[in-house]
Amino acid sequence: MPTRPRRPARVPFLVVVALLAVALVVPTSASATSSPSKAADATLLRYARDTWASFVAMVDPASGLPADSLSSDGTTSVQTSVTNIGAYMWSTLVADRLGIIDHAEAVARLEVTLGSLETMEIHEPSGQYYNWYDHHTGAKLTAWPPTGAPLTPILSSVDNGWLATGLHVIASAVPEVADRAQALFDRMDFGFYYRPAVNRIAFHVAPDTGDSPCCYDTIVSESRIASYIGIAKGELPAKHYFGTWRTFPDIDCKWSWQEQRPVGRTRNYLGVDVFEGTYTYRGMRIVPGWGGSMFESLMPAMFVPEEKWPPRSWGTNHRLTVRAHREHGLDEAKYGYWGFSPASEPGGGYREYGVDAIGLNPDGYLSDAEKTNYDAGYDGCRVGKNPTPTYGDGVVTPHALFLAMHMEPREAYDNLVASFQRPAVAIDFEETTPEGEAYVGHLYQAQIQFDAPIAVRTLSLTPIDPNVLVQIHAAGVNPLDSKIRSGEFKRILPYRLPLILGNEVAGVVARVGSRVRRFKPGDEVYARPDQGRIGAFAEFISITEADVAHKPKALTMEEAASIPLVGLTAWRSSAVT
């Protein structure tokens, strides 16, 4: 079995930008029968606004460069990567298009960022950027902050691919800075990574040592963004596209170490023999990635319309990949939620997550905390050790769902909102603290809509969060809850079950976001949470400050919890009258 160099775990920053890009494209890419409603569009825009606030907090105004991570106290890491920089640039454009910022601010921000890129040290022969820089000064890092451990500067093909993506987007869409962005894009030579003997691109090159491990070898990988750019610029031959595996071949038992026996046939394109193999999962034929994660499959499709250009290849495979994630989470593992991709472990640290059965790696990107490994064997060569696994506690990641919205807008949105309606939300960050962890049913989760130590580097968390975390003392039981549960209101309240009900709540403020001004920990409050964030039948709930009021001292918690929905209904009736 081949071994692979492990890429630095920087997914948490990149997934922050996935939401902004999805918020721009979902309304136009969704079909009429499955697209989210206007209310859903408003919810996505709210997520996007919160996400953009994270960028504001992470970017050094003097350099225009984003930090790689943001701590709960508002401090940022020293380091940034070229992937981070590219993502910040395209997200600035999206924030402009969505009306989150005005065009003048977008141009001003991009001018500062491009100014730094124009002066940062690069590898002159190739025009490629090094992987890590000081985000305050733009200096190339040779020691890893804050430990000071020696760091060998490398030129990463995939990370430079994401930087080039950001430059190309800006050059194509922002006339005021187009020439500057285009000049930087033009000088980046992706042929530098090409290895003709294998028709593939290297993982990276370390100019100081000459180290250059070879190579990205699977087509379902985020690395194909670098291949697309190199081919489009004429720096990589067109045949390079056919140099990577669809699956590993099926030759006797030579490749029987892979996850399962592939099905397919060999064809020739541009003089390259290509085994067009697929894996079989729940009756679907899918071209797998290395680990079966959503990120590997769908991230490049945010910029290259793969599902439209070759609808019978990428278009089919992307849809089946999303369907496989959905069926795995809901039907096979029965987590109640779906969407698996590299993220943080519930107890701290970082791990890849995916649907094991649609990954080439036999050790899997696994979908649960217990690391349950699916192993159906390899017919005639290797006996399966766990063909019908019993799964444990699933770990889902919101960024996987934002990526999935290209393929299944309605289903992905409903799943995402259902996750946020729980008292805690799916993990999508790198650090946790014991006092903040939450475990619910068969899904590991953590507070993600709240400014707390556990929610560092999250999907849409910012240190200017407007939410109030309430420890629930009483919850009102209302006919609305039973009607939501029975589906009577599904046309106007399209909740996806299972979810935590409860529309009225009274309790004590446990913590407040730094944007909150009217409440402090210890305040007794009552509330009617926004309909997109119900869930009062729980121990804690995160509520927007605007939906919370101080509890009258004369009322008990039980009495206060019975008022919000009924009182609001009465007030609206009197207003109409």
Secondary structure, DSSP 8 states (H G I E B T S, - for coil): ----------HHHHHHHHHHHHHHHHHHHS-TTT---HHHHHHHHHHHHHHHHHHHHHEETTTTEE-S-B-TTS-B-SEEEHHHHHHHHHHHHHHHHTTSS-HHHHHHHHHHHHHHHHHS-EETTTTEE-SEEETTT--B-SEETTTTEE----EEHHHHHHHHHHHHHHHHH-GGGHHHHHHHHHT--GGGGEETTTTEE-SEEBTTTTB------BSSSTTHHHHHHHHHTTSS-GGGGGSSBSS----TTTTTTSSS--EEEEEEETTEEEEEEEEEETTEEE--BSS--HHHHHSGGGTS-TTTSSTTTHHHHHHHHHHHHHHIIIIIS--S-----SEE-TTSSEE-B--GGGBS-TT--BSBTT----EEEETTTEEEEESS-----B---HHHHHHHTTT-HHHHHHHHHHHHTSSSEE--SS---GGGEEEETTEEEE--SS-SGGGTT-SS--TT--EEEEEEEEEE--HHHHHHHHTTTTTTS---SS----SEEEEEEEEE-TT--S--TT-EEEE---GGG---SSSEEEEEGGGEEE--TTS-HHHHHTSHHHHHHHHHHHHH-
